């Protein structure tokens, strides 16, 4: 049985709707993604997109925070939100019978949020606490520092902002930022699950379709470039945290699937090269992994390894050796196993409403169209042995950014 083919519709005001009805599903998931994020924060107000995302549901001219929470709870909505460098996103898991009421509630709040000063102050304080907690999470901090060093400003920004800039943010700043950036022309809505196609589209058209677009700042896409640099952050500890980033293919590139298979060979499960060579054979690291990340105008591969200070240099050397070896001796067995790992994740999580809604909005955001599960599986299956070295020749893992967090720098 073939997987459904996603449909993409654009309303007159610029709202893009990508849909995948899933007959028989008992729930549906709505994802609303705006194409603004931390990259759009003013330099003296870093963190404002994150504050806006947090406070947008804390009041409108007709509802306070409690009334808004009660309204969502009465519909049984499970919701979440997030701000990244490139986008701000809201997601709701619903029962299909509450679809129209749910999207109507979202539209009402997003288009008329009042951002009360008291709620902005609370959000700022909570954000400061989140920043402090990062000091107790060296793994997370190491990767934050790695992406910041690799991508620079604005693409390497931490959406939480900085204490100095958070202190300057007032409610009027948040209102202005939201008015300038929260616009239907910047909105992608994905819906997957137990709803019919016509109902999905008509519901969004009837609510968001009349939302007028207004002139605002241009939606600038920043090209992803990885710096060639090594940075050490001193930390008194017996542990050393190693982060590395190097450039890779954008989502739209013909070698995208070869890149996914290469990363899976390197770090896709217990039989992957990094896990086998770094952890199992040598016992060098208690944690080691590599993963691909896409941006609208580029892609990258990131690596993390956590080890002891005494064995950090050897850990780094073996990681580099395994990355280099990808271009030399990939076997048919490794190729087949990595494809199975990728498709296993695709068809276990990806065929649920939440996974499909998230995947579809990411597809449209990155490449302007949705992909079916079959499209992705065919792309993975099409990768041949000779495409792995060809991909690495076109996108070599050097130059790269190396960041260490611990007692001593590495070479």
HUJO-V805187 format. One line per field, one symbol per residue. psi: psi as a letter, one per 40 degrees, with the letter a starting at -180 (. if undefined). burial: I if it has 16 or more other C-alpha atoms within 10 Angstrom, else O. A space follows every 10 residues. Layout:
psi = ???
burial = ???
//
This chain:
psi = hiiihiihhh ideehhhhig igheheiihh hhhifiadde hidefheddd ddddedfeii dehadddddd ddddefhhii iihadeihih ihhihdeedd dddddddddd eeiegidddd dddddddddd dddddegddd dddddddddd eaheeeihde aidddddehi dddddddddd dgideehhhh hiafiidddd ddddddcede hhiihaiigh hhhhhhigih hhhhhhieih hhiihiiaii deieeddddd ddddddfgae eidddddddd defdiehhii iihiidfaii hiiihhaidd eddddddddd ddddededfh iddddddddd ddddddedde eidddddddd ddddddeeii hidddddddd dehidedddd ddddgifhii hhhihaeiii .
burial = OOOOOIIIOO IOIIIIIIII IIOOOOIIII IIIIIIIIII IOOOIIIIII IIIIIIIIII OOIOIOOIOO IIOOOOIOOO OIIIIIIIII IIIIIIOOII OIIOOIIOII IOIIIIOOII IOIIOOIIOO IOOOOOOIIO IIIIIIIIII IOOIIIIIII IIIOOIIOII IOOIIOIIIO IIIIIIIIII IIIIIOIOOI IOIIIOIIIO IOOOOOOOOO OOOIIIIOOI IIOOOOOOII IIIIIIIIII IIOOIIIIII IIIIIIIIIO IIIIIIIIIO OOOIIOOIII IIOIIIIIII IIIIIIIIIO OIIIIIOIIO OIIOOIIOOI OOOIIIIIII OIIOOIOOOI IIIIIIIIII IIIIIIIOII IIIIOOIOII IOIOIOIIIO IIOOIIIOOI IIIIIIIIII O
//
